C-alpha cells in the first residue's frame, strides 16, 4: 500500500495505526517491541522511529511505501 504523508515525517507506531496494520496504538507498539516490523529491509525496534517519504515499512503481510503528499492518504 502507499501512504501519503501529511507533513514531512511520521512516527513508526503512528504509521502502523494510521494504515490499519495495527488496530490500536498499543498494538502498534507491541508489534514494534516484538521485532515484527522492518524499515527499509532492516528490523526496527524503535516505536518513535521517524519515517520520511521514500522509505518502506513491512509488518506481517503488509508493505507500506511512504510518499510525499498533501493529506495523509492510504492507497492500496
GULO-359404 format. One line per 2 residues: number of its first residue (from 1); their letters; for each residue x, y, z negated of N, C-alpha, C. Coordinates in steps of 0.1 Angstrom, whole numbers, padded with zeros to 4 digits. Layout:
N
NUM) A) X,Y,Z,X,Y,Z,X,Y,Z  ...;
***
This chain:
76
1) XX) 0008,-0012,0000,0000,0000,0000,0009,0012,0000  0003,0023,0004,0010,0036,0004,0004,0045,-0006;
3) XX) 0013,0052,-0014,0008,0061,-0024,0014,0075,-0021  0005,0085,-0018,0009,0098,-0015,0010,0106,-0028;
5) XX) 0022,0111,-0031,0024,0119,-0043,0017,0132,-0043  0012,0136,-0054,0006,0150,-0055,0017,0160,-0057;
7) XX) 0027,0157,-0065,0038,0166,-0067,0051,0159,-0062  0062,0162,-0068,0074,0156,-0063,0077,0142,-0069;
9) XX) 0072,0140,-0081,0076,0128,-0088,0063,0122,-0096  0065,0109,-0100,0055,0103,-0108,0063,0092,-0117;
11) XX) 0058,0090,-0129,0065,0080,-0138,0060,0066,-0134  0069,0057,-0135,0066,0043,-0131,0053,0037,-0137;
13) XX) 0051,0038,-0150,0039,0033,-0156,0026,0040,-0151  0027,0053,-0149,0016,0061,-0143,0013,0057,-0129;
15) XX) 0023,0053,-0121,0020,0049,-0108,0013,0035,-0108  0017,0026,-0116,0011,0013,-0117,-0004,0014,-0121;
17) XX) -0007,0023,-0130,-0021,0026,-0134,-0029,0033,-0123  -0023,0043,-0117,-0030,0051,-0106,-0033,0042,-0094;
19) XX) -0025,0033,-0091,-0028,0024,-0079,-0037,0012,-0082  -0040,0010,-0095,-0048,-0001,-0099,-0040,-0014,-0100;
21) XX) -0027,-0014,-0099,-0019,-0026,-0100,-0020,-0030,-0115  -0021,-0021,-0124,-0023,-0024,-0138,-0036,-0017,-0142;
23) XX) -0045,-0024,-0149,-0058,-0019,-0153,-0058,-0008,-0163  -0047,-0006,-0170,-0046,0005,-0180,-0031,0009,-0182;
25) XX) -0030,0020,-0189,-0016,0024,-0191,-0008,0014,-0200  -0015,0008,-0210,-0009,-0001,-0218,-0005,-0014,-0211;
27) XX) -0013,-0018,-0201,-0010,-0030,-0193,0002,-0026,-0184  0003,-0014,-0179,0014,-0010,-0170,0027,-0010,-0178;
29) XX) 0027,-0005,-0190,0038,-0005,-0199,0043,-0019,-0202  0033,-0028,-0205,0037,-0042,-0207,0043,-0049,-0195;
31) XX) 0038,-0046,-0183,0044,-0052,-0171,0059,-0047,-0170  0061,-0035,-0172,0075,-0029,-0171,0084,-0036,-0182;
33) XX) 0079,-0036,-0194,0086,-0042,-0205,0090,-0056,-0203  0081,-0064,-0196,0083,-0078,-0194,0092,-0081,-0182;
35) XX) 0096,-0070,-0175,0105,-0072,-0164,0098,-0076,-0151  0085,-0073,-0150,0078,-0078,-0138,0077,-0068,-0127;
37) XX) 0085,-0057,-0128,0085,-0046,-0118,0099,-0044,-0112  0099,-0041,-0099,0111,-0038,-0092,0110,-0025,-0085;
39) XX) 0120,-0017,-0086,0121,-0004,-0078,0132,-0005,-0069  0129,-0003,-0056,0139,-0004,-0045,0147,-0017,-0046;
41) XX) 0140,-0028,-0049,0146,-0042,-0049,0153,-0045,-0062  0154,-0036,-0072,0161,-0039,-0084,0151,-0040,-0096;
43) XX) 0153,-0049,-0106,0144,-0049,-0117,0145,-0036,-0125  0133,-0031,-0130,0133,-0019,-0137,0125,-0021,-0150;
45) XX) 0131,-0016,-0161,0125,-0018,-0174,0123,-0005,-0181  0125,0006,-0174,0122,0020,-0180,0108,0024,-0176;
47) XX) 0099,0025,-0185,0085,0029,-0182,0084,0042,-0176  0092,0051,-0180,0091,0065,-0176,0101,0068,-0164;
49) XX) 0106,0058,-0158,0114,0059,-0146,0108,0069,-0136  0115,0079,-0133,0109,0089,-0124,0111,0084,-0109;
51) XX) 0099,0084,-0102,0099,0079,-0089,0097,0091,-0079  0103,0090,-0067,0101,0100,-0057,0097,0094,-0043;
53) XX) 0093,0103,-0034,0090,0098,-0021,0101,0090,-0015  0098,0080,-0008,0108,0071,-0001,0112,0059,-0009;
55) XX) 0107,0058,-0022,0110,0046,-0030,0099,0036,-0028  0103,0023,-0031,0093,0012,-0030,0093,0005,-0044;
57) XX) 0081,0003,-0049,0079,-0004,-0061,0071,-0017,-0058  0076,-0028,-0065,0070,-0041,-0063,0066,-0046,-0077;
59) XX) 0054,-0051,-0078,0049,-0057,-0091,0039,-0068,-0087  0042,-0080,-0090,0034,-0091,-0087,0033,-0092,-0071;
61) XX) 0021,-0093,-0066,0019,-0093,-0052,0018,-0079,-0045  0019,-0069,-0053,0017,-0055,-0048,0031,-0049,-0044;
63) XX) 0030,-0042,-0033,0042,-0035,-0028,0037,-0020,-0025  0043,-0011,-0032,0038,0003,-0031,0049,0012,-0026;
65) XX) 0046,0018,-0015,0056,0028,-0009,0051,0042,-0012  0061,0050,-0018,0058,0063,-0022,0061,0073,-0010;
67) XX) 0052,0082,-0008,0053,0091,0003,0050,0105,-0002  0056,0115,0004,0053,0129,0000,0039,0132,0006;
69) XX) 0031,0138,-0001,0018,0141,0003,0012,0153,-0004  -0001,0155,-0002,-0007,0166,-0008,-0017,0163,-0019;
71) XX) -0020,0150,-0022,-0031,0148,-0031,-0032,0134,-0037  -0022,0128,-0041,-0022,0115,-0048,-0032,0106,-0043;
73) XX) -0030,0101,-0031,-0040,0092,-0025,-0033,0078,-0024  -0042,0068,-0024,-0037,0054,-0023,-0043,0049,-0010;
75) XX) -0035,0044,-0001,-0040,0038,0012,-0034,0024,0012  -0042,0014,0017,-0038,0001,0018,-0034,-0003,0032;
***
